[in-house]
């Protein structure tokens, strides 16, 4: 495994992190037994993954993760969970933050969480969330229950990362989570340079998601972009959906290309992979660790797809 600094937290985190949300939610979405979820967590640790991301919003993921980690030395992993404002009353005060944090600590069987991030904050809600809950977060940090405080964006509606621009300008957060990949590169324009200037750690979500899982899916998605007039390129082929043959060897392995592209940016600390299948996790780690894109390949992908702001 390769490791990078999570910005000014000083934490060394694995380039591939285990995410317990997304379409799989640690196998819950596909009906897998808890024992299968535990196998995924244990496989992640065996692969050298040390950053484990979860949230109260991901069904029973916090509880499953906490159960899977029983008996494993606490210094083998770094926990990142979230405060989800959508799970409390609209007019709730700071006590709601404290209550949700205490539940997370109990489910995860720990007395501290290395990173706690405000979950899915829209540009419209940012000011209210920070004003209401940040004092409680700082108090929990003072008490040692939280190591570092971060924030995550809304993937589907804030494709231009407006909330994160505001958050970075105020410089209140040590980390953030962003949707970034071949089909949504806009973070490279302003957000990533701001993060590097302020030494803020970056979690990447969704570099593959529901668009780059298979050659067929990728072809369908790119044809949609062409039909919408968003791309002016030749129709793709399943043997080389992204057109990598224009600058290197053709490949149908779009997942490998997608993970390597996201890993190529120096602002990125860790990329989250979500799955309920240990073999799938091993394959994704292999995709990342077995090589890197060439500068020519990265430049080609930026030139060809860099104007998109796709949210899936």
C-alpha positions in Angstrom: 0.0 0.0 0.0 1.0 3.6 -0.6 0.4 6.3 2.0 0.0 10.0 1.9 -0.4 12.8 4.5 -3.9 13.8 5.2 -3.0 17.4 5.0 -2.3 19.3 8.2 -3.8 16.5 10.3 -0.3 14.9 10.0 -2.0 11.4 9.7 -0.5 9.0 7.2 -3.4 7.5 5.4 -3.6 4.8 2.8 -4.0 6.0 -0.8 -7.0 3.6 -1.0 -9.5 4.0 1.9 -12.5 1.8 2.7 -15.8 3.6 2.3 -18.9 2.1 3.9 -21.4 4.3 2.0 -22.0 4.6 -1.7 -24.2 2.1 -3.6 -23.0 -0.9 -1.6 -22.9 0.4 2.0 -20.6 -2.4 3.0 -22.8 -5.0 1.4 -26.0 -3.9 3.1 -27.6 -2.7 -0.2 -27.1 -6.1 -1.8 -28.4 -8.1 1.2 -25.0 -9.6 2.3 -24.8 -11.0 5.8 -22.9 -9.1 8.5 -20.2 -11.8 8.4 -19.5 -10.7 4.8 -19.2 -7.1 5.8 -16.7 -8.1 8.5 -14.7 -10.0 5.8 -14.4 -6.8 3.8 -13.1 -4.8 6.7 -10.6 -7.5 7.6 -9.5 -7.7 4.0 -9.0 -4.0 3.9 -6.7 -4.1 7.0 -4.8 -7.0 5.5 -4.2 -4.9 2.3 -2.7 -2.1 4.3 -5.8 0.1 4.2 -5.8 2.2 7.4 -8.5 4.8 6.8 -12.1 3.6 7.3 -14.9 6.1 6.4 -18.4 5.8 7.6 -21.5 7.8 8.7 -24.7 7.5 10.6 -26.4 7.9 7.2 -25.1 4.6 5.9 -27.7 2.3 7.4 -25.9 0.1 10.0 -22.4 0.8 8.7 -21.1 2.3 11.9 -22.3 -0.6 13.9 -21.0 -3.2 11.4 -17.6 -1.5 11.3 -17.4 -1.3 15.1 -18.2 -5.0 15.4 -15.7 -5.9 12.7 -12.9 -4.0 14.5 -13.4 -5.7 17.8 -10.1 -7.2 19.1 -8.0 -5.3 16.5 -5.4 -3.0 17.9 -6.6 0.6 17.8 -3.4 1.9 16.2 -4.0 -0.2 13.1 -6.7 2.0 11.7 -8.0 5.6 11.5 -11.7 6.2 11.9 -13.5 8.9 9.9 -17.2 9.3 10.5 -19.7 12.2 10.1 -22.2 14.4 11.6 -25.3 14.2 9.5 -27.7 17.2 9.9 -30.4 15.5 7.9 -30.9 13.0 10.8 -32.0 15.7 13.3 -34.8 18.2 13.5 -34.3 21.3 11.3 -34.2 23.6 14.4 -32.0 21.4 16.5 -29.2 23.0 18.5 -25.7 21.9 19.4 -26.9 19.2 21.7 -27.9 17.2 18.6 -24.3 17.2 17.4 -23.2 15.9 20.8 -25.9 13.2 20.9 -25.0 11.9 17.4 -21.3 11.9 18.2 -21.9 9.9 21.3 -23.9 7.4 19.3 -21.1 7.1 16.8 -18.6 6.5 19.5 -20.8 3.8 21.0 -21.5 2.0 17.7 -17.8 2.1 16.7 -16.7 0.9 20.2 -14.1 3.6 20.7 -13.6 6.7 22.8 -12.2 8.9 20.0 -12.6 9.4 16.2 -9.6 10.7 14.3 -11.7 12.7 11.7 -15.3 13.8 12.0 -16.8 15.6 9.0 -20.1 17.5 8.6 -22.0 15.3 6.1 -23.3 16.5 2.7 -23.5 20.2 3.3 -25.0 22.3 0.6 -24.0 25.9 -0.2 -27.3 27.1 1.1 -27.0 25.3 4.4 -23.4 25.9 5.1 -23.7 29.0 7.2 -26.4 27.7 9.4 -24.7 24.4 10.0 -21.4 26.0 10.9 -22.9 28.6 13.2 -25.1 26.1 15.0 -22.8 23.1 15.4 -19.2 24.2 15.1 -18.8 25.3 18.8 -20.0 21.8 19.8 -17.5 20.2 17.4 -14.7 22.3 18.8 -15.7 21.3 22.4 -15.7 17.6 21.5 -12.2 18.2 19.9 -11.0 19.8 23.1 -12.3 16.8 25.1 -10.3 14.5 22.8 -13.4 12.8 21.3 -12.5 14.2 17.9 -9.1 14.6 16.5 -9.8 16.7 13.4 -12.9 18.3 11.9 -13.8 18.2 8.2 -16.7 18.7 5.8 -18.2 16.9 2.8 -20.1 18.2 -0.1 -23.4 17.2 -1.8 -22.4 15.1 -4.7 -25.5 15.5 -6.8 -26.3 19.2 -6.6 -23.1 21.0 -5.9 -21.1 19.8 -8.9 -19.1 23.1 -9.0 -18.0 22.8 -5.3 -19.3 26.1 -4.2 -19.7 25.0 -0.6 -16.1 23.8 -0.4 -14.8 27.1 -1.9 -16.5 28.9 1.0 -15.3 26.5 3.5 -11.7 26.7 2.3 -11.8 30.5 2.3 -12.9 30.5 5.9 -10.2 27.8 6.7 -12.1 26.1 9.5 -11.6 22.5 8.5 -8.6 20.2 8.4 -10.2 17.9 5.8 -12.9 17.7 3.2 -14.5 15.1 0.9 -15.2 15.8 -2.7 -16.5 14.1 -5.8 -13.6 14.0 -8.3 -12.6 11.8 -11.2 -12.4 11.6 -15.0 -16.0 12.7 -15.5 -15.9 15.5 -12.9 -12.5 17.3 -12.8 -13.6 20.8 -11.9 -11.9 20.6 -8.5 -8.6 21.0 -10.3 -9.5 24.6 -11.1 -9.9 26.2 -7.7 -10.6 23.8 -4.9 -7.5 21.6 -5.1 -5.1 24.6 -5.3 -6.8 26.1 -2.3 -6.5 22.9 -0.4 -2.8 22.6 -1.2 -2.2 26.2 -0.2 -3.9 25.6 3.2 -2.6 22.0 3.6 -6.1 20.6 3.9 -6.5 16.8 3.6 -8.6 15.6 0.7 -10.9 12.5 0.6 -12.1 11.6 -2.9 -15.4 9.9 -3.3 -16.9 8.4 -6.5 -14.0 8.2 -8.9 -15.8 5.2 -10.5 -19.3 5.3 -8.9 -22.1 4.4 -11.3 -20.5 5.5 -14.6 -17.1 3.7 -15.0 -17.7 0.3 -13.5 -17.7 -1.6 -16.8 -16.9 -0.9 -20.5 -20.5 -1.2 -21.4 -21.6 1.3 -18.8 -18.8 3.7 -19.8 -19.8 3.6 -23.4 -23.4 4.3 -22.5 -22.5 7.2 -20.4 -20.2 8.8 -22.9 -22.8 8.4 -25.7 -25.2 10.2 -23.4 -22.7 13.1 -23.1 -22.3 13.2 -26.9 -26.0 13.1 -27.4 -26.4 16.0 -25.0 -23.8 18.1 -26.9 -21.5 18.0 -23.8 -18.7 16.2 -25.7 -17.5 16.6 -29.3 -15.7 13.3 -29.7 -16.0 10.1 -31.7 -18.4 7.5 -30.5 -16.7 5.1 -28.0 -16.1 1.4 -28.4 -16.3 -1.2 -25.6 -12.8 -2.3 -26.5 -11.4 1.1 -25.5 -14.3 3.2 -24.0 -12.2 6.2 -22.9 -10.2 6.3 -26.1 -6.9 5.6 -24.3 -5.5 4.2 -27.6 -5.1 7.7 -28.8 -2.2 8.3 -26.5 -1.2 4.8 -25.3 -2.5 1.2 -25.4 -6.2 0.7 -25.8 -7.9 -0.7 -22.7 -11.3 -1.8 -21.6 -10.2 -1.6 -18.0 -12.0 1.7 -17.3 -12.0 1.1 -13.5 -8.2 0.9 -13.4 -7.9 4.1 -15.5 -10.4 5.9 -13.3 -8.7 5.1 -10.0 -5.2 5.9 -11.3 -6.5 9.2 -12.7 -7.9 10.3 -9.3 -4.7 9.2 -7.6 -2.6 11.2 -10.0 -3.5 14.6 -8.5 -1.1 15.6 -5.7 -3.9 17.3 -3.7 -5.6 13.9 -3.2 -4.8 12.2 0.1 -7.0 9.1 -0.2 -9.6 7.7 -2.5 -12.6 5.8 -1.0 -13.6 2.4 -2.4 -16.9 1.0 -1.3 -17.8 -2.6 -1.7 -19.4 -5.6 0.0 -17.0 -8.1 -1.7 -13.5 -8.7 -0.5 -12.3 -9.8 -3.9 -13.7 -6.7 -5.5 -11.7 -4.6 -2.9 -8.5 -6.5 -3.7 -9.0 -6.0 -7.4 -9.5 -2.2 -6.9 -6.4 -2.0 -4.7 -4.4 -3.8 -7.4 -5.8 -1.3 -10.0 -4.2 1.5 -8.0 -1.0 0.0 -6.9 0.2 -1.9 -10.0 1.1 1.2 -11.9 0.4 4.9 -12.7 -0.9 6.8 -15.7 1.7 8.5 -17.8 1.7 12.3 -18.0 0.5 11.9 -21.6 -2.5 9.8 -20.5 -3.4 12.2 -17.7 -3.2 15.2 -20.1 -5.4 13.4 -22.6 -8.1 12.6 -20.1 -8.0 16.2 -18.9 -8.3 17.6 -22.3 -11.0 15.2 -23.5 -13.3 15.0 -20.4 -12.3 18.0 -18.3 -15.3 20.1 -19.2 -17.7 17.7 -17.7 -19.3 18.0 -14.3 -21.0 14.7 -14.0 -22.5 13.7 -10.6 -22.8 9.9 -10.8 
